[in-house]
Amino acid sequence: MDPEKQALQTLSTLLQLGREAAASPDLQTLSFLIVNDTHRLIRYDRALLWRMDDHAKIHFQAASGISRIERNSPYIVWLKRIANFMAKGQRTAPQSSEQLSEQLSEQLPKQASKPQSVNEQELPPSLKRDWQRWLQGSQPLYIPLIVRDNAPIAGCWLERKQQWTDAEKELLQHLMGQYALAFHSLQLETQGSPWGIDSLWRRVQARRVRYGLLFALCCLLFLPVRISVLAKAEITPIDPIIVTAPMDGVVHRFFVTPNQWAGQGDLLFMLDDTRIRNQVEITRKAVQVVEANLRRSHRAGFQKRKDLAETRVLEERLAEQQSELAYHQALLDRSRVHAQLDGLAIFNDANDWLGRPVQTGEKVLSLADPEKVEVRLLLSVQDAIHLPKDAEVLVFLDIDPLHPLEAVLHRQSYEGRAQPDGSVVFPLYARLADTGELPRIGLQGTAKIYGERVTLYYYLFRRPLVIVRQTLGL
């Protein structure tokens, strides 16, 4: 390329980088620009940027090619020691920005404002040991970002295999000067805000403020709040009619589906009646045989006294067979279960029951009035607290968690009940407030139960105190 065109292109890149730096909205964007876009002007393999706060502490801002710096990595820890050595600004007591500028201007050499090639021989022995481990033949260059009085506000570290020329150092010095102005301006915007992080931290450092915050925190711990616990919630019917198996048998067929409305007298389900129907037919045939024999005996009884005595035996046998037929017929009728009252048929999937043997009195389903529902709460034993009568309850159903239902606790169980998952819970029951449309039976969610007012300290540390009490017995 023509040297003149190359010089113009270099100048254009220098000016463009300066404009982009001045237009950066925050320090993070500017730091990313410094370590990555400077490569458009000068070639390098790796770049890192750090800043120095009012306490002369080094804080790494950005590194080329990565979005986040692992501040505890061995290389960053070693480079931080190098940065402290180059800045020569370690102090033990906090100072203001003006004092830092004066101290650093006295400590730094006159050439501190220029890019400095870092030589292994110039470092102390503690830093020389890891030189080859981390640099491996690279030529590092340190460029301080200085605004005035030779007081660096940040530092840029560049690495590459080739030697740095004087022309490249001159370009970097001019570019870093523009970076320094933009960096300093953004720092002033952050520090100048009364709600900036550094400004707030300086306020907290004051002894009176610390004591005041501690006193305010102690006062907050005695603030009265309402204690509350969470429990599983389910919408259940009030006083449902339990429909049980009338006798031992096998469920053969359902005539209703889950949550279907059933009227009084409707057929709900039936048990397998094959054996009973066969028994009815056998008994009916036996009755017919005895009746035929009895009629023949009646006709013969007018001629022989012996046949008259046999007639009485047949009459007794007929009565016995008719009683047995009535019994089996009653069993056949009982195998078909009808609804005693109107209500919703509440049970699981019918396929879970078909072909399943049941015993007399075993619950199969229940009939419930959808207009009479309540909330059943399962409160874990670990979360049990003293709940007053008519405690307030908010129910957050899973289908509509943004609109809680209001309820009032009206019944508590003081005996724990084991659950299938091995947990132990206390069943509680709450009545829903009259808020219009009632939720459907079977809906589940989470309920928040409010107890008495306690201090904020007890509210926050109740569970830890219980664990300490159970573990250590204090």
Secondary structure, DSSP 8 states (H G I E B T S, - for coil): --HHHHHHHHHHHHHHHHHHHHT-SSHHHHHHIIIIIGGGTS--SEEEEEEE-TT--EEEEEETT-SS--TTSHHHHHHHHHHHHHHT---SS---HHHHHHHHHHHS-GGGGS-EE--GGGS-HHHHTTHHHHHTT-EEEEEEEE-STT-EEEEEEEEESS---HHHHHHHHHHHHHHHHHHHHHHHHHHHSTTSHHHHHHHHHSHHHHHHHHHHHHHHHT-EEEEEEEEEEEEEESS-EEEE-SSSEEEEEESS-TTEEE-TT-EEEEE--HHHHHHHHHHHHHHHHHHHHHHHHHHHHTT-HHHHHHHHHHHHHHHHHHHHHHHHHHHHHHTEEE-SS-EEEE-S-GGGTTT-EE-TT-EEEEEE-TTSEEEEEEEEGGG-----TT-EEEEEETT-TTS-EEEEEEEE--S-EE-TTS-EEEEEEEEE---SS---TT-EEEEEEEEEEEEHHHHHHHHHHHHHHHHH--
